[in-house]
Amino acid sequence: MFENKDISNFFKFYNNLHEKKIQIFKIQLFLHENRAYAWKIKKKYEELFPGDETTFYYESPYFKVSSGHFLKRSDAERKKDSLKVNFPDCFIIRESINFKSY
C-alpha cells in the first residue's frame, strides 16, 4: 500500500509534468486588420489541407491565422516552403505551450 509520502510525490510529479512548457514552431499564414479577409485565408488553407489544424486569433491590432505544431524548426521550414506558393507571406513563429496541450 502507498504511504502518504508516495502519494504526495506522485501528485507533485504529475502536476509538474502538466505545467511543463515546451517550445514549438508554428507557421503564421497571415495577419491583417480585416477580420473577414483573415477568415478567408483560414478557409482557403483548410480547403487546400483538410487534415491540418488552423488557429484563428486576435492580437491587437491584427487577426492572425496559424497552422502546425512542430518540435523541430527544420520540419516547420519544410512545411513553410511548401506553403509559399499559396501563402507567400507565411513565416515561422516560436511559441511556448503546456506539454499537456501538445
QUIBELBEL-V673752 format. One record per residue. PHI is phi in degrees with one decimal (NA if undefined). BURIAL is # if it has 16 or more other C-alpha atoms within 10 Angstrom, else .. Layout:
PHI | BURIAL
PHI | BURIAL
This chain:
NA | .
-74.8 | .
-91.2 | .
-57.5 | .
-64.3 | .
-63.9 | .
-65.4 | .
-61.4 | .
-64.1 | .
-62.5 | .
-66.5 | .
-63.0 | .
-61.1 | .
-60.3 | .
-65.5 | .
-63.6 | .
-62.7 | .
-82.2 | .
-97.3 | .
-65.7 | .
-102.9 | #
-125.9 | .
-92.6 | .
-128.0 | #
-119.3 | #
-126.6 | #
-106.9 | #
-81.7 | #
-77.6 | #
-166.4 | #
-145.7 | #
-162.1 | .
-77.4 | .
-92.5 | .
-61.8 | .
-61.7 | .
-67.8 | .
-64.4 | #
-63.7 | #
-62.8 | .
-64.8 | #
-59.2 | #
-64.2 | .
-61.5 | .
-61.8 | #
-65.2 | .
-72.1 | .
-74.4 | .
-131.8 | .
-62.2 | .
-86.3 | .
-88.1 | .
-88.7 | .
-121.6 | #
-124.1 | .
-116.1 | #
-150.5 | .
-118.7 | .
-128.8 | .
-47.1 | .
-100.5 | .
-115.9 | .
-92.0 | #
-126.8 | #
-128.2 | #
-134.2 | #
-148.3 | #
86.2 | #
-139.0 | #
-118.3 | #
-80.8 | .
-110.8 | .
-62.5 | .
-62.3 | .
-66.5 | .
-64.4 | #
-62.0 | #
-61.8 | .
-64.8 | #
-60.2 | #
-61.2 | .
-74.1 | .
-87.7 | #
-56.5 | .
-63.1 | .
-93.9 | .
-132.9 | #
-63.2 | .
-94.7 | .
-68.5 | #
-153.4 | #
-93.4 | #
-122.3 | .
-109.9 | .
-145.3 | .
-100.7 | .
-131.8 | .
-67.3 | .
-56.3 | .
-61.3 | .
-78.2 | .
-77.9 | .
